[in-house]
């Protein structure tokens, strides 16, 4: 079963994202078009004006994917990218171990479904879902572990630099640990075999991730691209020179970021040079001078940071939309003016679907306690308070008493014009209100003891659905759900995610 609630009701998203969902006018200067199906026609026309080196792109994709067993649909989609009537929808992510948090899947499925929606709306064009591997990232601590129930399974290595280039020689120990943790659960053997093929038969993390993502989503025609490629970097040389040699982009991005920060928190920090230098085992910030000859001779050694990776992507791809999480949407908006400066169409930003997964038993228990589904996002203490007030005999709520008290003191204040007397009345009111608040807390504490079973149920449900008090999707790995639902899990998600919906999804599975 699928339920939808407002993102606002989750109390889990930034003001910028909530305003973006509502298509707030003050965001117009930081985007191209808002994510509505009708706006994609405008976006297509704008992208048609931008020259893409399609033949080079296709040749690189064939080379990168040549040793992998691709689905016929993925092969067809790669070839279609030569066609001027073919456009892409892209998402990207770090090379997380075993795919990392489950929202990794939501990003890709949102991208695939958006392509299918666009193909139905605009049948004269082809729409290709693309996954951009952030293989050049060096933040290993973010990607080296997964959470499974109460276990943290972690890959330790002394390797540094670009994570995509990291050798996988020590991952056999991690897979052995995973086997022990998962035990004899139905479906474990198939899952372990998949991970062994990915992480023990390929030399580096980029190839392992490509294999794994292709195995999970290849049937839907997903095309996987790695930006860590000399031929692709060569196409980006003009922009690399502008940033590293001339420091031309920093003031433009700073101005846009400053304008955005008048209303919202700035997501990404702007540097004078927004590239790293890639060498064997290292990805280091560029702090010295760079010459044009260095860029012309070795473009593959320059790696864009989080702010210029979007520009790199849009130079290469016939892209009309980017599907990302709230942080990504935020830093993309810092870049609108640099896209305008380079005369590169800015893609439509689509917020990936967010999902809360609930098994049927927990759903039934929660509803029997007298709550609504959206109440799941309330804190444990608030849920306890609501339950105890609604289920205690006699009713322990003192809200009506507080209203009567307020009315009494307002009446007393109205009878005097003496400010000092009014202050004295106000002081007494605060004391009496504090007394009622303390009394309310004591009544609730007393009722907690009487309703211990219900209070414990609330605590268990909250802990299981919001581990470490964060959204489930940012913590749990998909393994947990795969073991219950097998290959059907991805199909369930695909059937229920609508990337252009402005609602948070709750799935009872």
C-alpha positions, 0 to 999 in steps of 0.5 A: 500500500502506498500513502503520500504526505507533504514533505513539510509534515516530515519535518526533515527537509530544509526551507529551500527544498520546501520552497522549491517543491512549492515553486517559490518565486524567489527561486526563479533566478537559481533554476531553469524551469521548475520540474513540471512535465510541460516544462521539459519541452522548453528544456529540450529546445534549449538543450538542442542549441548546445553542441554535444560531442555525441560520437565521442560520448558513445565511443567512451561509453562503449569502451567503459562498458565493453567488458560488462554484460549489458542488457540489450536495452542498455546497449540500444540506449548507448547507441541512441545517444548519437541521435540528436533527438536523444536526451538524458536524465542523470543522477549520480552518487558516490561509490558506496559499499554494497550501494550504501544507504537505501536512497541510492536505489530511490535516486536511480529508480526516480531517474528511470521512471522520469525517462519513462514518463517523458517518453510517454509525453514526448514520443518523438524523442528518446530519453536515456537514464544515466548514472554518473559514478562519482569515482573521483571522490576521495571521502572514503569514510563516507562510503566504506560501510553499511548499516544492517540492523545493529551492525556496522559493516566496514571496509578498512584500507590504508589506500588514499585518493580517488575511491574509484581507483582503489584496489579491492584486495582486502574486501574478501574479509568484509564479505566474510563478515557480511556472511556471518551477520546475515546468517542463513536468511532466505536469499542470502546465498544469491545476494552474497554471490552477487557481491562476490562477483562485484567485489572479488572479480574486479580490480577497482571500486569503480568497476565493481560498482558499475557491475553491481548497478548494472546487475540491479538496474540494467534491465531498465536500460540504465547507462553508467558513465565514469567521468574519470576518463581522459577523452571526456576530460579533454572535452572539458579543457576550456572550462578547466583552463578558465577555472584553474589558470584564470580563476574565472568561475569563482567570482561568478559562483560566489555572487550567485551563492551570496544571492542565494544565501540571503534566503537560504543556507549555502550548501557548498564552499566556493574556492578560487580554484575548484579542481583537485589534482589527481595522481596515483593514490592522491587527490589533492587541492590545487593551491599553486599556479597552473599553466595552460600547457599543464591542462592541455597535456594532462587534462585527466589529472584535473578533477572537478570538485562538487561545484564544478562536477555539474558543469562537467556533466552538462558539457558532456551529456545531452542532459535535460534533468538532474535527479538529486537529493536536497543537498545536491539541489542546493549546491546546483542552485549556486551554479546557475550564473556560471552555466549562463556565463558558459552558455550551457543550458541549466538542467531541470532539477528534480528532487529524488523520491523519498520513501519510508518503508514499513512492514505490515505488522508495524503499520498495524501496531501503530494504527491500533495505537490510534495514530495517523501515518503522518504521526510517525514523524512526530518525536517519541515524546510527543507521540507518548504525550498524545497517546496518554492524553487520548487514552487516560481515564480521567482525561489528563489533558490540562489544555482547557485549564490553561485556556481558562487560566489565560482568560482569567488573567487577561480579564484581570489585566483589563481591569487596571491601567497601572503598568506595575500592577499589570506586570505583577499579574503577568508574573503570577500568570507565568507562575501558574502556567508553569505549575500546570505544565509541571503538573501535566508532566507528572500526570503523564509520567504517572500514566506512562507506568500504567500504559507501559506496553503502549509506550514501549511499542511506540519506542520500538516503532520509532527506533526501527523506522528512524534509526539514530533519529534520522530518516530510514533512507539515510541509514538503512541498506537495501539488503535488509529489504531484499532479504524479505522481498528478493528481486521484487523489492526493486519492482515494488519501488519502481511501481510506486515512485513518481519523480514529479510528485511533490509528496513524501511516500510511505510504503506498507510492504 
